[in-house]
Amino acid sequence: MKGFAMLGPNKTGFIEKEDPKVGSRDALVRPLAVAPCTSDIHTVFEDALGPRENMILGHEACGVVVEVGEDVKDFKPGDRVLVPAITPNWSDVYSQAGYATDSDGMLGGWKFSNIKDGVFATRFHVNDADGNLAHLPDEIDPAEACMLSDMIPTGLHASEMAGVTFGVAVA
């Protein structure tokens, strides 16, 4: 696969890598739409996550399922999907306790371009496909739906963490 990567601190470019292997509960996805995020900039140019070498960037995407593992029940090749930025290991103790962002360790639920290659590639791997993918109806434009992968949930999560509920006015 080909992908746009952080080659090292302050350096980006295209690289070639082998397609990721699909585990029994995982999926391989081909992107239809991806969106850059300020986190990609922080990762490359501000050392936000520590040095990374040859890591494909990106964590906001919609795509088409290419392959699924034998234990995936809800998705099949050809399905259009929304892929969230946070893809926890749903059997992890932190996820089970309601802290999916910290699955497999602090910020471990944020896997793309943090602890594994991201979505700015010709194909990308999604762990726990049944819990980390959502069907994307044909009538929804993937470019518009891409905002649902990170931007909108981040705002909603921030308001939840601040105790702001629907209908409350804040400044």
DSSP file (Angstrom, degrees, kcal/mol; ACC not computed):
  #  RESIDUE AA STRUCTURE BP1 BP2  ACC     N-H-->O    O-->H-N    N-H-->O    O-->H-N    TCO  KAPPA ALPHA  PHI   PSI    X-CA   Y-CA   Z-CA
    1    1 A M              0   0    0      0, 0.0    16,-2.9     0, 0.0     2,-0.4   0.000 360.0 360.0 360.0 156.9    0.0    0.0    0.0
    2    2 A K  E     +A   16   0A   0     14,-0.2   120,-2.1    12,-0.0     2,-0.3  -0.902 360.0 170.5-111.3 142.2    1.0    3.6   -0.5
    3    3 A G  E     -AB  15 121A   0     12,-2.4    12,-2.6    -2,-0.4     2,-0.6  -0.988  38.9-113.8-150.7 159.1    0.5    6.2    2.3
    4    4 A F  E     +A   14   0A   0    116,-2.7    53,-2.4    -2,-0.3     2,-0.3  -0.856  52.6 176.9 -94.2 122.2    1.3    9.7    3.3
    5    5 A A  E     -AC  13  56A   0      8,-3.1     8,-1.8    -2,-0.6     2,-0.8  -0.792  44.6-109.8-131.0 161.3    3.5    9.5    6.4
    6    6 A M  E     -AC  12  55A   0     49,-2.9    49,-1.9    -2,-0.3    48,-0.6  -0.863  32.2-173.4 -83.7 111.7    5.5   11.2    9.1
    7    7 A L  E     -     0   0A   0      4,-2.1     5,-0.2    -2,-0.8    -1,-0.2   0.766  64.0 -44.3 -79.6 -26.1    9.0   10.1    8.0
    8    8 A G  E >  S-A   11   0A   0      3,-1.4     3,-2.2    45,-0.2    -1,-0.3  -0.932  96.5 -30.5 176.6 179.2   10.5   11.6   11.1
    9    9 A P  T 3  S-     0   0    0      0, 0.0    36,-0.2     0, 0.0    35,-0.1  -0.288 130.6  -2.8 -54.4 129.3   10.2   14.8   13.1
   10   10 A N  T 3  S+     0   0    0     34,-2.6     2,-0.4     1,-0.1    35,-0.1   0.662 114.8 103.8  64.3  19.8    9.2   17.8   10.9
   11   11 A K  E <   +A    8   0A   0     -3,-2.2    -4,-2.1    33,-0.2    -3,-1.4  -0.983  41.7 171.6-139.8 126.7    9.4   15.6    7.8
   12   12 A T  E     +A    6   0A   0     -2,-0.4     2,-0.3    -6,-0.3    -6,-0.2  -0.845  12.0 132.2-125.9 164.1    6.5   14.1    5.7
   13   13 A G  E     -A    5   0A   0     -8,-1.8    -8,-3.1    -2,-0.3     2,-0.3  -0.949  53.1 -68.0 172.1 176.7    6.2   12.2    2.4
   14   14 A F  E     +A    4   0A   0     -2,-0.3     2,-0.3   -10,-0.2   -10,-0.2  -0.670  47.7 178.5 -88.7 141.5    4.8    9.2    0.6
   15   15 A I  E     -A    3   0A   0    -12,-2.6   -12,-2.4    -2,-0.3     2,-0.4  -0.920  24.7-126.8-136.1 162.8    6.0    5.7    1.5
   16   16 A E  E     +A    2   0A   0     -2,-0.3     2,-0.3   -14,-0.2   -14,-0.2  -0.927  33.1 164.4-110.0 136.5    5.2    2.1    0.4
   17   17 A K        -     0   0    0    -16,-2.9     2,-0.1    -2,-0.4    -2,-0.0  -0.936  41.7 -91.2-141.2 164.3    4.3   -0.5    3.0
   18   18 A E        -     0   0    0     -2,-0.3     3,-0.1     1,-0.1     0, 0.0  -0.465  53.9 -93.8 -71.0 150.4    2.8   -4.0    3.0
   19   19 A D        -     0   0    0     -2,-0.1    -1,-0.1     1,-0.1   105,-0.1  -0.397  50.7-102.2 -59.6 141.8   -1.0   -4.2    3.4
   20   20 A P        -     0   0    0      0, 0.0     2,-0.3     0, 0.0    -1,-0.1  -0.338  35.4-112.4 -64.7 149.9   -1.8   -4.7    7.1
   21   21 A K        -     0   0    0     -3,-0.1     2,-0.6   104,-0.0     6,-0.1  -0.640  26.5-130.4 -82.8 141.6   -2.8   -8.3    8.1
   22   22 A V        -     0   0    0     -2,-0.3    46,-0.1     4,-0.1     6,-0.1  -0.837  18.1-152.4 -98.6 122.4   -6.4   -8.8    9.2
   23   23 A G    >   -     0   0    0     -2,-0.6     3,-1.5     4,-0.1    46,-0.1  -0.240  39.7 -86.9 -81.3 179.0   -7.0  -10.6   12.5
   24   24 A S  T 3  S+     0   0    0      1,-0.3    47,-2.6    45,-0.2    48,-0.5   0.755 128.6  33.9 -62.8 -26.6  -10.2  -12.6   13.2
   25   25 A R  T 3  S+     0   0    0     46,-0.2   104,-2.5    45,-0.1   105,-0.5   0.234 107.1  90.8-110.4  12.8  -12.1   -9.5   14.5
   26   26 A D    <   -     0   0    0     -3,-1.5    43,-2.5   102,-0.2     2,-0.3  -0.473  56.0-147.0-110.1 173.3  -10.6   -6.9   12.2
   27   27 A A  E     -DE  68 126B   0     99,-2.3    99,-2.9    41,-0.2     2,-0.5  -0.971  10.8-139.6-138.0 154.1  -11.2   -5.3    8.8
   28   28 A L  E     -DE  67 125B   0     39,-2.7    38,-3.4    -2,-0.3    39,-1.5  -0.968  29.7-166.5-110.2 130.7   -9.1   -3.9    5.9
   29   29 A V  E     -DE  65 124B   0     95,-3.0    95,-2.4    -2,-0.5    36,-0.2  -0.935  19.5-147.6-126.4 140.8  -10.7   -0.7    4.5
   30   30 A R  E     -D   64   0B   0     34,-2.9    34,-2.8    -2,-0.4    93,-0.2  -0.930  35.6-117.1-101.8 126.2  -10.1    1.3    1.3
   31   31 A P  E     +D   63   0B   0      0, 0.0    32,-0.3     0, 0.0     3,-0.1  -0.334  32.7 176.3 -68.9 142.1  -10.7    5.0    1.9
   32   32 A L  E    S+     0   0B   0     30,-3.2     2,-0.3     1,-0.4    31,-0.2   0.666  79.5   3.7-103.2 -36.0  -13.4    7.0    0.1
   33   33 A A  E     -D   62   0B   0     29,-1.9    29,-2.3   109,-0.1    -1,-0.4  -0.982  65.2-177.5-150.7 139.2  -12.8   10.2    1.9
   34   34 A V  E     -D   61   0B   0     -2,-0.3    27,-0.2    27,-0.2   112,-0.1  -0.935  11.2-150.9-132.8 158.1  -10.3   11.3    4.5
   35   35 A A        -     0   0    0     25,-1.7    24,-0.5    -2,-0.3    25,-0.4  -0.996  15.3-128.0-132.2 134.0   -9.8   14.6    6.4
   36   36 A P        -     0   0    0      0, 0.0     2,-0.3     0, 0.0     3,-0.0  -0.471  27.3-160.0 -73.9 153.6   -6.7   16.1    7.8
   37   37 A C    >>  -     0   0    0     -2,-0.1     3,-1.2     1,-0.1     4,-1.1  -0.931  32.3-115.6-132.4 153.9   -6.7   17.1   11.5
   38   38 A T  H 3> S+     0   0    0     -2,-0.3     4,-2.8     1,-0.3     5,-0.2   0.795 114.5  68.5 -59.9 -25.7   -4.6   19.5   13.6
   39   39 A S  H 3> S+     0   0    0      1,-0.2     4,-2.4     2,-0.2    -1,-0.3   0.860  94.8  54.9 -61.3 -34.1   -3.5   16.4   15.4
   40   40 A D  H <> S+     0   0    0     -3,-1.2     4,-2.0     2,-0.2    -1,-0.2   0.912 110.0  46.1 -63.4 -41.2   -1.6   15.3   12.3
   41   41 A I  H  X>S+     0   0    0     -4,-1.1     4,-3.1     2,-0.2     5,-0.5   0.928 112.7  49.3 -65.9 -45.9    0.2   18.7   12.3
   42   42 A H  H  X5S+     0   0    0     -4,-2.8     6,-1.9     1,-0.2     4,-1.5   0.890 110.4  52.3 -60.2 -39.4    0.9   18.5   16.0
   43   43 A T  H  <5S+     0   0    0     -4,-2.4     4,-0.4    -5,-0.2     6,-0.2   0.929 119.1  33.3 -62.9 -45.9    2.3   14.9   15.6
   44   44 A V  H  <5S+     0   0    0     -4,-2.0   -34,-2.6    -5,-0.2   -33,-0.2   0.932 132.0  24.2 -77.8 -47.6    4.7   15.9   12.8
   45   45 A F  H  <5S+     0   0    0     -4,-3.1    -3,-0.2    -5,-0.2    -2,-0.2   0.556 126.2  39.2-105.0  -8.9    5.8   19.4   13.7
   46   46 A E  S  <<S-     0   0    0     -4,-1.5    -3,-0.2    -5,-0.5    -1,-0.1   0.304  94.0-124.2-125.2   9.5    5.3   19.8   17.4
   47   47 A D    >   +     0   0    0     -4,-0.4     3,-0.6    -5,-0.1    -4,-0.2   0.840  51.4 159.7  54.3  36.6    6.4   16.4   18.7
   48   48 A A  T 3  S+     0   0    0     -6,-1.9    -5,-0.2     1,-0.2    -1,-0.1   0.818  75.5  25.5 -62.5 -32.9    3.1   16.0   20.4
   49   49 A L  T 3  S-     0   0    0      1,-0.4    -1,-0.2    -6,-0.2    -6,-0.1   0.328 120.7 -97.6-112.1   5.4    3.3   12.2   20.7
   50   50 A G    <   -     0   0    0     -3,-0.6    -1,-0.4    -7,-0.1    -3,-0.1  -0.225  68.0 -31.7  92.8 167.4    7.0   11.8   20.6
   51   51 A P        -     0   0    0      0, 0.0     2,-0.4     0, 0.0    -7,-0.1  -0.280  59.7-175.3 -63.0 138.7    9.1   10.9   17.6
   52   52 A R        -     0   0    0     -9,-0.1     2,-0.4    -8,-0.1    -2,-0.1  -0.980   8.2-158.5-130.1 144.3    7.6    8.7   15.0
   53   53 A E  S    S-     0   0    0     -2,-0.4   -46,-0.2     1,-0.1   -45,-0.2  -0.993  71.7 -11.8-127.7 130.3    9.3    7.3   11.9
   54   54 A N  S    S+     0   0    0    -48,-0.6     2,-0.6    -2,-0.4   -47,-0.2   0.832  86.1 152.2  55.1  38.6    7.5    6.1    8.8
   55   55 A M  E     -C    6   0A   0    -49,-1.9   -49,-2.9    58,-0.1    -1,-0.2  -0.891  46.4-125.5-102.0 123.5    4.1    6.2   10.4
   56   56 A I  E     -C    5   0A   0     -2,-0.6    62,-2.2   -51,-0.3    57,-0.3  -0.463  31.1-137.5 -67.6 134.3    1.2    6.8    8.0
   57   57 A L        +     0   0    0    -53,-2.4    63,-2.5    63,-0.2   -53,-0.2  -0.238  50.1  74.7 -87.5 174.3   -0.9    9.8    9.2
   58   58 A G        -     0   0    0     60,-0.2    61,-1.4    61,-0.2    62,-0.2   0.348  29.3-173.2  99.0 138.8   -4.6   10.4    9.5
   59   59 A H        +     0   0    0    -24,-0.5     2,-0.5    59,-0.2    53,-0.1   0.168  63.8  84.2-147.0  19.0   -7.5    9.3   11.7
   60   60 A E        +     0   0    0    -25,-0.4   -25,-1.7    25,-0.1     2,-0.3  -0.970  59.6 136.1-127.7 116.3  -10.7   10.6   10.0
   61   61 A A  E     -DF  34  83B   0     22,-1.1    22,-2.5    -2,-0.5     2,-0.3  -0.998  41.9-157.7-158.5 156.1  -12.1    8.5    7.3
   62   62 A C  E     +DF  33  82B   0    -29,-2.3   -30,-3.2    -2,-0.3   -29,-1.9  -0.958  39.3 148.1-125.3 148.0  -15.0    6.9    5.4
   63   63 A G  E     -DF  31  81B   0     18,-2.5    18,-3.2    -2,-0.3     2,-0.4  -0.876  45.0 -88.9-159.5-169.6  -14.3    3.9    3.2
   64   64 A V  E     -DF  30  80B   0    -34,-2.8   -34,-2.9    -2,-0.3     2,-0.2  -0.977  42.1-115.9-119.8 131.2  -15.2    0.6    1.7
   65   65 A V  E     +D   29   0B   0     14,-2.7    13,-3.0    -2,-0.4   -36,-0.3  -0.494  32.3 176.3 -67.6 130.0  -14.5   -2.7    3.4
   66   66 A V  E     -     0   0B   0    -38,-3.4     2,-0.3     1,-0.4   -37,-0.2   0.771  65.8   0.0-100.2 -40.6  -12.0   -4.8    1.4
   67   67 A E  E     -D   28   0B   0    -39,-1.5   -39,-2.7     9,-0.1    -1,-0.4  -0.994  59.7-162.8-152.3 147.3  -11.6   -7.8    3.8
   68   68 A V  E     -D   27   0B   0     -2,-0.3   -41,-0.2   -41,-0.2   -46,-0.1  -0.960  25.7-110.1-131.9 153.9  -12.9   -8.9    7.1
   69   69 A G    >   -     0   0    0    -43,-2.5     3,-1.6    -2,-0.3   -45,-0.2  -0.318  39.1-102.0 -74.4 165.0  -11.7  -11.5    9.6
   70   70 A E  T 3  S+     0   0    0      1,-0.3   -45,-0.1    -2,-0.1   -46,-0.1   0.686 118.9  53.0 -66.0 -19.3  -13.7  -14.7   10.2
   71   71 A D  T 3  S+     0   0    0    -47,-2.6     2,-0.5   -48,-0.1    -1,-0.3   0.436  78.8 110.9 -96.4   0.7  -15.3  -13.5   13.4
   72   72 A V    <   +     0   0    0     -3,-1.6   -46,-0.1   -48,-0.5    -4,-0.1  -0.646  37.4 171.4 -77.4 124.9  -16.7  -10.2   12.0
   73   73 A K        +     0   0    0     -2,-0.5    -1,-0.2   -48,-0.1   -48,-0.0   0.738  65.6  48.7-105.6 -30.0  -20.4  -10.5   11.9
   74   74 A D  S    S+     0   0    0      2,-0.0     2,-0.3    61,-0.0    -1,-0.1   0.521 105.5  51.0 -97.4  -6.2  -21.8   -7.0   10.9
   75   75 A F        -     0   0    0     60,-0.0    55,-0.1     4,-0.0    54,-0.0  -0.946  53.5-179.4-135.9 152.3  -19.6   -6.1    7.9
   76   76 A K    >   -     0   0    0     -2,-0.3     3,-2.1    -9,-0.0   -11,-0.3  -0.948  46.4 -71.2-142.5 161.4  -18.6   -7.7    4.6
   77   77 A P  T 3  S+     0   0    0      0, 0.0   -11,-0.2     0, 0.0     3,-0.1  -0.288 119.1  32.5 -54.8 137.9  -16.4   -6.7    1.7
   78   78 A G  T 3  S+     0   0    0    -13,-3.0     2,-0.2     1,-0.4   -12,-0.1   0.144  84.3 132.0  98.6 -17.4  -18.1   -3.9   -0.3
   79   79 A D    <   -     0   0    0     -3,-2.1   -14,-2.7   -14,-0.1     2,-0.4  -0.469  56.0-131.4 -67.9 135.0  -19.8   -2.2    2.7
   80   80 A R  E     -F   64   0B   0     56,-0.3    56,-2.7   -16,-0.2     2,-0.3  -0.744  36.5-175.2 -83.8 134.7  -19.4    1.5    2.9
   81   81 A V  E     -FG  63 135B   0    -18,-3.2   -18,-2.5    -2,-0.4     2,-0.5  -0.948  32.3-134.6-137.8 152.3  -18.4    2.5    6.4
   82   82 A L  E     -FG  62 134B   0     52,-2.8    52,-1.7    -2,-0.3   -20,-0.2  -0.894  26.1-155.0 -96.9 133.7  -17.7    5.4    8.7
   83   83 A V  E     -F   61   0B   0    -22,-2.5   -22,-1.1    -2,-0.5    50,-0.2  -0.951   9.9-138.7-115.5 116.7  -14.5    4.9   10.6
   84   84 A P        -     0   0    0      0, 0.0    66,-0.2     0, 0.0    65,-0.1  -0.325  15.4-125.0 -72.9 157.2  -14.2    6.7   14.0
   85   85 A A  S    S+     0   0    0     64,-2.7     2,-0.6     1,-0.1    27,-0.5   0.857 101.2  59.6 -66.5 -36.0  -10.9    8.4   15.1
   86   86 A I        +     0   0    0     63,-0.4    24,-0.2    24,-0.2    -1,-0.1  -0.867  62.7 174.0 -99.5 119.5  -10.9    6.4   18.3
   87   87 A T        -     0   0    0     22,-2.4    40,-0.2    -2,-0.6    45,-0.1  -0.700  15.2-173.7-126.4  77.2  -10.9    2.6   17.7
   88   88 A P        -     0   0    0      0, 0.0     2,-0.9     0, 0.0    21,-0.1  -0.131  36.8-107.7 -70.2 165.4  -10.5    1.0   21.1
   89   89 A N    >   -     0   0    0     11,-0.2     3,-1.9     1,-0.1     6,-0.3  -0.862  35.0-156.1 -85.5 105.1  -10.0   -2.7   21.9
   90   90 A W  T 3  S+     0   0    0     -2,-0.9    -1,-0.1     1,-0.3    10,-0.0   0.620  86.6  58.1 -70.2 -12.3  -13.6   -3.2   23.3
   91   91 A S  T 3  S+     0   0    0      4,-0.1    -1,-0.3     5,-0.0     2,-0.0   0.516  81.7 112.6 -91.5  -4.4  -12.6   -6.2   25.4
   92   92 A D  S <> S-     0   0    0     -3,-1.9     4,-2.4     1,-0.1     5,-0.2  -0.354  78.2-121.0 -66.3 146.7  -10.0   -4.1   27.3
   93   93 A V  H  > S+     0   0    0      1,-0.2     4,-1.3     2,-0.2     6,-0.2   0.846 112.4  52.3 -59.6 -36.6  -10.8   -3.4   31.0
   94   94 A Y  H  4>S+     0   0    0      2,-0.2     5,-3.1     1,-0.2     4,-0.3   0.906 109.9  48.2 -68.3 -41.2  -10.7    0.4   30.5
   95   95 A S  H >45S+     0   0    0     -6,-0.3     3,-1.6     1,-0.2     5,-0.3   0.924 110.2  52.1 -63.0 -43.0  -13.2    0.1   27.6
   96   96 A Q  H 3<5S+     0   0    0     -4,-2.4    -1,-0.2     1,-0.3    -2,-0.2   0.798 107.9  52.6 -63.2 -28.4  -15.5   -2.1   29.6
   97   97 A A  T 3<5S-     0   0    0     -4,-1.3    -1,-0.3    -5,-0.2    -2,-0.2   0.447 127.9 -97.1 -87.6  -0.4  -15.3    0.5   32.4
   98   98 A G  T < 5S+     0   0    0     -3,-1.6     2,-0.3    -4,-0.3    -3,-0.2   0.575  96.8 108.6  98.9  10.6  -16.4    3.3   30.1
   99   99 A Y    > < +     0   0    0     -5,-3.1     3,-1.6    -6,-0.2    -4,-0.1  -0.500  29.9 156.6-117.5  61.4  -12.9    4.8   29.3
  100  100 A A  G >   +     0   0    0     -5,-0.3     3,-1.8    -2,-0.3   -11,-0.2   0.790  67.0  66.6 -60.5 -30.1  -12.5    3.6   25.7
  101  101 A T  G 3  S+     0   0    0      1,-0.3     8,-2.8    -3,-0.2     9,-0.6   0.819 103.5  47.3 -60.8 -29.1  -10.0    6.4   24.9
  102  102 A D  G X  S+     0   0    0     -3,-1.6     3,-2.1     6,-0.2    -1,-0.3   0.164  78.9 144.4-100.3  18.3   -7.6    4.7   27.3
  103  103 A S  T <  S+     0   0    0     -3,-1.8     7,-0.1     1,-0.3   -13,-0.1  -0.341  78.1   7.6 -53.9 132.0   -8.1    1.2   25.9
  104  104 A D  T 3  S-     0   0    0    -15,-0.2    -1,-0.3     4,-0.1     2,-0.2   0.716 140.5 -37.2  64.3  22.7   -4.8   -0.7   26.1
  105  105 A G  S X  S-     0   0    0     -3,-2.1     3,-2.9     2,-0.0     4,-0.3  -0.473 104.9 -20.0 118.5 171.2   -3.2    2.2   28.0
  106  106 A M  T 3  S-     0   0    0      1,-0.3    -4,-0.1    -2,-0.2    -3,-0.0  -0.274 134.8  -8.1 -55.9 123.6   -3.3    6.0   28.2
  107  107 A L  T >  S+     0   0    0      1,-0.1     3,-1.2    -2,-0.0    -1,-0.3   0.607  95.7 134.0  61.1  16.1   -4.7    7.3   24.8
  108  108 A G  T <   +     0   0    0     -3,-2.9    -6,-0.2     1,-0.3    -2,-0.1   0.679  59.0  66.6 -69.5 -17.9   -4.4    3.7   23.5
  109  109 A G  T 3  S+     0   0    0     -8,-2.8   -22,-2.4    -4,-0.3     2,-1.4   0.731  86.7  75.2 -72.7 -21.1   -7.9    3.9   22.0
  110  110 A W    <   +     0   0    0     -3,-1.2     5,-0.2    -9,-0.6    -1,-0.2  -0.728  60.9 151.8 -89.3  88.6   -6.5    6.5   19.6
  111  111 A K    >>> +     0   0    0     -2,-1.4     3,-2.1   -26,-0.3     5,-2.1   0.900  33.2  93.6 -90.5 -45.1   -4.6    4.0   17.5
  112  112 A F  B 345S-h  116   0C   0    -27,-0.5     6,-0.2     1,-0.3     5,-0.2  -0.308 111.1 -10.2 -60.0 126.4   -4.4    5.6   14.0
  113  113 A S  T 345S+     0   0    0      3,-2.4    -1,-0.3   -57,-0.3     4,-0.2   0.644 131.9  71.3  57.1  19.8   -1.2    7.6   13.5
  114  114 A N  T <45S-     0   0    0     -3,-2.1    -2,-0.2     2,-0.6    -3,-0.2   0.605 122.8  -6.5-119.0 -61.6   -0.5    7.2   17.2
  115  115 A I  T  <5S+     0   0    0     -4,-2.0     2,-0.3    -5,-0.2    -3,-0.2   0.448 135.7  24.1-117.9  -4.0    0.4    3.5   17.8
  116  116 A K  B   <S-h  112   0C   0     -5,-2.1    -3,-2.4   -60,-0.1    -2,-0.6  -0.972  99.2 -67.4-151.0 166.4   -0.3    2.2   14.3
  117  117 A D        -     0   0    0     -2,-0.3     8,-0.2    -5,-0.2   -60,-0.2  -0.182  54.3-135.5 -56.1 144.8   -0.5    3.4   10.7
  118  118 A G        -     0   0    0    -62,-2.2   -60,-0.2    -6,-0.2   -59,-0.2   0.059  26.1 -85.8 -91.7-159.6   -3.4    5.8   10.0
  119  119 A V  S    S+     0   0    0    -61,-1.4     2,-2.0     1,-0.2   -61,-0.2   0.431  93.3  98.2 -96.3  -2.9   -5.9    6.2    7.2
  120  120 A F  S    S+     0   0    0    -63,-2.5  -116,-2.7  -116,-0.2     2,-0.3  -0.323  72.8  91.6 -82.2  57.1   -4.0    8.3    4.7
  121  121 A A  B    S-B    3   0A   0     -2,-2.0  -118,-0.2  -118,-0.3     3,-0.1  -0.903  93.0-104.8-143.7 167.2   -3.2    5.2    2.7
  122  122 A T  S    S+     0   0    0   -120,-2.1     2,-0.3    -2,-0.3  -119,-0.1   0.743 110.6   8.5 -69.3 -21.5   -4.6    3.1   -0.1
  123  123 A R  S    S-     0   0    0   -121,-0.2     2,-0.3   -93,-0.2   -93,-0.2  -0.975  71.7-169.9-150.9 150.8   -5.7    0.6    2.6
  124  124 A F  E     -E   29   0B   0    -95,-2.4   -95,-3.0    -2,-0.3     2,-0.3  -0.990  21.6-116.8-145.8 156.8   -5.9    0.7    6.3
  125  125 A H  E     -E   28   0B   0     -2,-0.3     2,-0.5   -97,-0.2   -97,-0.2  -0.700  19.1-165.6 -94.2 136.9   -6.5   -1.7    9.2
  126  126 A V  E     -E   27   0B   0    -99,-2.9   -99,-2.3    -2,-0.3     3,-0.4  -0.978  12.8-147.5-123.0 117.6   -9.4   -1.4   11.6
  127  127 A N  S    S+     0   0    0     -2,-0.5     5,-0.1     1,-0.2  -101,-0.1  -0.406  79.5  15.2 -76.2 158.7   -9.3   -3.5   14.8
  128  128 A D  S >> S-     0   0    0      1,-0.1     4,-1.7     3,-0.1     3,-1.4   0.899  76.9-173.1  42.6  57.8  -12.5   -4.8   16.4
  129  129 A A  H 3> S+     0   0    0   -104,-2.5     4,-1.3    -3,-0.4     3,-0.2   0.840  75.2  57.3 -52.6 -43.3  -14.5   -4.0   13.2
  130  130 A D  H 34 S+     0   0    0   -105,-0.5    -1,-0.3     1,-0.2    -2,-0.1   0.811 118.1  33.7 -62.6 -28.0  -17.9   -4.9   14.7
  131  131 A G  H <4 S+     0   0    0     -3,-1.4    -1,-0.2     1,-0.1    -2,-0.2   0.623 122.6  45.3 -97.5 -16.1  -17.4   -2.3   17.4
  132  132 A N  H  < S+     0   0    0     -4,-1.7     2,-0.3    -3,-0.2    -2,-0.2   0.332 100.8  67.2-116.5   7.1  -15.4    0.3   15.5
  133  133 A L     <  -     0   0    0     -4,-1.3     2,-0.4    -5,-0.2   -50,-0.2  -0.908  57.1-160.5-122.2 155.4  -17.2    0.7   12.1
  134  134 A A  E     -G   82   0B   0    -52,-1.7   -52,-2.8    -2,-0.3     2,-0.1  -0.999  29.8-108.6-132.6 137.5  -20.6    2.1   11.3
  135  135 A H  E     -G   81   0B   0     -2,-0.4   -54,-0.3   -54,-0.2   -60,-0.0  -0.408  28.1-146.7 -63.0 137.3  -22.5    1.4    8.1
  136  136 A L        -     0   0    0    -56,-2.7   -56,-0.3   -73,-0.1    -1,-0.1  -0.927  16.6-130.7-109.6 109.2  -22.6    4.4    5.8
  137  137 A P    >   -     0   0    0      0, 0.0     3,-1.8     0, 0.0   -56,-0.0  -0.221  18.6-117.9 -59.2 148.9  -25.9    4.7    3.8
  138  138 A D  T 3  S+     0   0    0      1,-0.3    -2,-0.0     3,-0.0     0, 0.0   0.794 110.8  61.3 -57.9 -31.3  -25.6    5.2    0.1
  139  139 A E  T 3  S+     0   0    0      2,-0.1     2,-0.5     0, 0.0    -1,-0.3   0.546  87.8  86.9 -78.4  -4.3  -27.4    8.5    0.2
  140  140 A I  S <  S-     0   0    0     -3,-1.8    -4,-0.0     4,-0.0     3,-0.0  -0.851  81.2-126.7-100.1 126.4  -24.8   10.1    2.5
  141  141 A D     >  -     0   0    0     -2,-0.5     4,-2.7     1,-0.1     3,-0.5  -0.537  12.5-141.0 -68.5 124.5  -21.7   11.7    0.9
  142  142 A P  H  > S+     0   0    0      0, 0.0     4,-1.6     0, 0.0    -1,-0.1   0.846 100.8  57.3 -57.7 -34.5  -18.6   10.2    2.4
  143  143 A A  H  4 S+     0   0    0      1,-0.2     4,-0.3     2,-0.2    -2,-0.0   0.893 112.2  41.0 -64.6 -38.6  -16.8   13.6    2.4
  144  144 A E  H >4 S+     0   0    0     -3,-0.5     3,-1.4     1,-0.2     4,-0.3   0.897 112.9  53.8 -73.7 -40.7  -19.6   15.1    4.5
  145  145 A A  H >< S+     0   0    0     -4,-2.7     3,-2.2     1,-0.3     4,-0.3   0.757  90.1  78.2 -65.5 -23.6  -19.9   12.0    6.8
  146  146 A C  G >< S+     0   0    0     -4,-1.6     3,-1.7     1,-0.3     4,-0.5   0.805  82.1  66.2 -56.2 -29.7  -16.1   12.2    7.4
  147  147 A M  G X >S+     0   0    0     -3,-1.4     5,-2.1    -4,-0.3     3,-0.6   0.761  92.6  62.0 -64.5 -22.5  -16.9   15.0    9.9
  148  148 A L  G < 5S+     0   0    0     -3,-2.2    -1,-0.3    -4,-0.3    -2,-0.2   0.595  89.6  70.7 -77.5  -9.7  -18.7   12.4   12.1
  149  149 A S  G < 5S-     0   0    0     -3,-1.7   -64,-2.7    -4,-0.3   -63,-0.4   0.782 127.5 -24.3 -79.3 -26.2  -15.4   10.5   12.5
  150  150 A D  T <>5S+     0   0    0     -3,-0.6     4,-2.3    -4,-0.5     5,-0.2   0.473 123.9  64.2-150.5 -48.5  -13.7   13.0   14.8
  151  151 A M  H  >5S+     0   0    0     -5,-0.3     4,-1.7     2,-0.2    -3,-0.2   0.943 109.7  36.8 -61.2 -54.2  -14.8   16.7   14.6
  152  152 A I  H  ><S+     0   0    0     -5,-2.1     4,-2.3     1,-0.2     5,-0.2   0.939 118.1  49.2 -68.2 -47.3  -18.4   16.3   15.8
  153  153 A P  H  > S+     0   0    0      0, 0.0     4,-3.0     0, 0.0     5,-0.2   0.862 107.6  56.8 -61.5 -32.3  -17.8   13.6   18.4
  154  154 A T  H  X S+     0   0    0     -4,-2.3     4,-2.4     2,-0.2    -2,-0.2   0.935 109.1  45.3 -63.1 -44.7  -14.9   15.6   19.9
  155  155 A G  H  X S+     0   0    0     -4,-1.7     4,-2.1    -5,-0.2    -1,-0.2   0.913 114.9  47.5 -63.8 -43.1  -17.2   18.6   20.5
  156  156 A L  H  X S+     0   0    0     -4,-2.3     4,-2.3     2,-0.2    -2,-0.2   0.916 112.2  49.7 -64.5 -42.6  -19.9   16.4   22.0
  157  157 A H  H  X S+     0   0    0     -4,-3.0     4,-2.7     1,-0.2    -2,-0.2   0.906 109.3  52.2 -62.7 -41.8  -17.4   14.6   24.2
  158  158 A A  H  X S+     0   0    0     -4,-2.4     4,-1.6     1,-0.2    -1,-0.2   0.912 110.1  48.2 -61.6 -42.4  -16.0   17.9   25.4
  159  159 A S  H  <>S+     0   0    0     -4,-2.1     5,-2.6     2,-0.2     4,-0.4   0.897 111.6  50.2 -67.0 -37.9  -19.4   19.2   26.3
  160  160 A E  H ><5S+     0   0    0     -4,-2.3     3,-1.4     1,-0.2    -2,-0.2   0.935 109.7  50.4 -61.9 -45.2  -20.2   15.9   28.2
  161  161 A M  H 3<5S+     0   0    0     -4,-2.7    -1,-0.2     1,-0.3    -2,-0.2   0.817 110.9  49.9 -63.2 -30.0  -16.9   16.2   30.1
  162  162 A A  T 3<5S-     0   0    0     -4,-1.6    -1,-0.3    -5,-0.2    -2,-0.2   0.474 116.1-115.0 -87.0  -2.5  -17.8   19.8   31.1
  163  163 A G  T < 5 +     0   0    0     -3,-1.4     2,-0.5    -4,-0.4    -3,-0.2   0.665  65.5 147.6  78.7  15.1  -21.3   18.7   32.2
  164  164 A V      < -     0   0    0     -5,-2.6    -1,-0.3    -6,-0.2     2,-0.2  -0.751  26.7-169.5 -86.7 125.6  -23.0   20.8   29.5
  165  165 A T    >   -     0   0    0     -2,-0.5     3,-1.9     1,-0.1    -5,-0.0  -0.657  35.3 -69.9-111.2 168.8  -26.2   19.1   28.4
  166  166 A F  T 3  S+     0   0    0      1,-0.3    -1,-0.1    -2,-0.2     3,-0.1  -0.305 119.4  22.3 -58.8 135.9  -28.6   19.8   25.5
  167  167 A G  T 3  S+     0   0    0      1,-0.3     2,-0.4    -3,-0.1    -1,-0.3   0.327  91.0 124.8  90.5  -6.5  -30.5   23.1   25.9
  168  168 A V    <   -     0   0    0     -3,-1.9     2,-0.4     1,-0.0    -1,-0.3  -0.718  53.8-140.3 -88.5 134.3  -28.0   24.7   28.3
  169  169 A A        +     0   0    0     -2,-0.4     2,-0.3    -3,-0.1    -4,-0.0  -0.808  27.2 172.4 -94.5 132.5  -26.5   28.1   27.3
  170  170 A V              0   0    0     -2,-0.4    -6,-0.0     1,-0.1    -2,-0.0  -0.931 360.0 360.0-134.7 159.1  -22.8   28.6   28.0
  171  171 A A              0   0    0     -2,-0.3    -1,-0.1     0, 0.0    -2,-0.0   0.347 360.0 360.0-117.4 360.0  -20.3   31.3   27.1
